[in-house]
Amino acid sequence: MILDMNGIYKDYLLGKEPVPVLKDVNLQVDEGDYIAIMGPSGSGKSTLMNIIGCLDKQTAGSFIFDGMDISQCSDKELSDIRNRKIGFVFQNFNLLPRQSVLENVELPLLYAGVGKRERREMAKQALIKVGLEERINFKPTQLSGGQKQRVAIARAMINNPKMLLADEPTGALDTKSGEQIMKLFYELNSEGVTIVMITHEREIAEYARKIMLIRDGEISDCGGGAEQ
Amino acid sequence: MIENISLSFKGMLSHKIRSLLTMLGIIIGIASIIAIVSTIKGTNEQIKNNLIGSGNNTVNIQLFQGDWAMDFQYESAPSGVPAISRETKEKIENIDEVERVSLYRQRQYLDSIYYLNKQLAGGNVTGIDENYFDVMNYRIKLGKGFSENDFKNNQKTAVIDSIVAKNLFEGEEPIGKVIDICGEPFKVIGVAVKSNTFEPVIETVEDYHTYKSDASGKIFIPERSWPIAFKFDEPQNCIVKAVDTDAMTQAGKKAADILNNTLSVSEDINVKYKGESLLEQAKSMQDLSNSTNKMLVWIASISLLVGGIGVMNIMLVSVTERTREIGLKKALGARKKRILVQFLTEASVLTSIGGIIGVISGIILAQVISKFADVPVSISGVSIVISVVFSMAVGIIFGLIPSVKAANLNPIDALRYE
């Protein structure tokens, strides 16, 4: 099991009053899983995603990621987990506009301490894999939305992470580009990559093997997904 | 680190005007400091050269009555002040700090010097011994100097300096001509010049009197011939050449002590030899120029402070602008330290480039000042290195708060930032 969440609670402070956002969330993800987490806005799905992505810590409950108790991890350890074990894909791509496509993809390798030449080569390979070998020296602003998201996926996958964590990956794309991204996710998953995707679109969630529903901070297995 | 530096350059180039304006404070600060420091150094070197005579290291020992140097041109020596004997001179020569001693007598502003019918107005006649030219750094440019015969046998010969040669002979060959000093004929045998040219800076009335007689030139005669022209034997002036600049004060003091032992004057007329210390004079003048200019450096430093605050301000803006970028980098695994170092590097690259441009502008400014204000400048390598290092430090110090702010950003808030 790569991800094991038990009785996760998360409160935010509104003034002095704690506001519960997640209530007793239990989530288990096995290696090779492809899970979509659906929920309307305000349901707590972003908060859950931040905790899964080791960007935030739960108020209570246990969270084991790849055998490590996240609540016990230091800032540095969390950085290393994010760098080596999780690949992030965001709704708005989050590419650095001043740097080339290749440099954007190299970024996680830089933080992992990989040498320049090796970095270049690995980033090139990753871009070939997402079909952007022609665009390596372009700036992100010269790319279409779908292309940008493919760059982001290449960046997410560059360190061979245990899990790909996608937050509304098709939210800023047209239907056709969205479908292409989903196709890419499907291929990655068939190669054994674990994917956790957050979305509010039913059609997109349907690409996953399993769909979870989050509502008012509580998670439930709603069935559906490609497995059914 | 190289990556960070190249990233900083990229960032700077993408905001050219902003970077330039930010650097401007540093540029102005460093440029003014370099210009001021160069001028101070130049002025100090000039003071030293003028007063100490560029390694000449001579100290005049004069007879003082109270605080005033006695001038035998207008007053006769009080009884009990003997002429300096050969033995006394030898004693002074034996002082460790003294290299050479010269005794001389002098008359200034003489109007009784003629060549044919031409008068040398305000001339200066000096009766010298065999050491004088060496101690005072004269060399013979034309003709010859005094021979042993000239010194021993009361020869009526004279050596003139180039100013007298010009004023009195106007292009005529002076060697062999006879000039008239106080009614006595003296034969010109040579023309002497100072080995190093000396441009007096006249700032006080005393300076004016000191240098005034230089303007119409000097005539040297052997000391034994002095009584021929001036009729009576008066005490000599004594000038010693110290072994080095730092020994000047000691040499002057010890020589004055020896001379004072030869005096047999009563206490109440308060007559005493004193060594003037040009070194101390030079030092106090240098101190004065240093302290005035130190204040200027402080004032210039204020502009560096203002520049630093400008850097901090722009870095804070930059951190805010790049909040999302910082969040993303953190999400991708960048540690706090990396973000901190990245922003510190940006700030210090910015200020270092400002510093380098400042140094270049400072050198140009110093040259311009030197040209228009007629002040010498001396640019020191040390001050250049210090300036660049200092401007880098300004970047690090003033970049610290923005960089810490960036490093401590919460990745979630940073990613969510619009």
HADDOCK unambig.tbl for C-alpha pairs under 7 A between the chains (distance, minus, plus):
assign (segid A and resid 55 and name CA) (segid B and resid 331 and name CA) 6.92 0.50 0.50
assign (segid A and resid 55 and name CA) (segid B and resid 411 and name CA) 6.50 0.50 0.50
assign (segid A and resid 55 and name CA) (segid B and resid 412 and name CA) 6.40 0.50 0.50
assign (segid A and resid 76 and name CA) (segid B and resid 335 and name CA) 6.30 0.50 0.50
assign (segid A and resid 79 and name CA) (segid B and resid 333 and name CA) 4.44 0.50 0.50
assign (segid A and resid 79 and name CA) (segid B and resid 334 and name CA) 6.33 0.50 0.50
assign (segid A and resid 79 and name CA) (segid B and resid 335 and name CA) 5.90 0.50 0.50
assign (segid A and resid 80 and name CA) (segid B and resid 333 and name CA) 5.72 0.50 0.50
assign (segid A and resid 82 and name CA) (segid B and resid 331 and name CA) 6.30 0.50 0.50
assign (segid A and resid 82 and name CA) (segid B and resid 332 and name CA) 6.00 0.50 0.50
assign (segid A and resid 82 and name CA) (segid B and resid 333 and name CA) 5.16 0.50 0.50
assign (segid A and resid 83 and name CA) (segid B and resid 332 and name CA) 5.21 0.50 0.50
assign (segid A and resid 83 and name CA) (segid B and resid 333 and name CA) 4.01 0.50 0.50
assign (segid A and resid 94 and name CA) (segid B and resid 328 and name CA) 6.77 0.50 0.50
assign (segid A and resid 96 and name CA) (segid B and resid 325 and name CA) 6.80 0.50 0.50
assign (segid A and resid 108 and name CA) (segid B and resid 332 and name CA) 5.65 0.50 0.50
assign (segid A and resid 108 and name CA) (segid B and resid 333 and name CA) 6.62 0.50 0.50
assign (segid A and resid 111 and name CA) (segid B and resid 333 and name CA) 6.25 0.50 0.50
assign (segid A and resid 111 and name CA) (segid B and resid 334 and name CA) 5.54 0.50 0.50
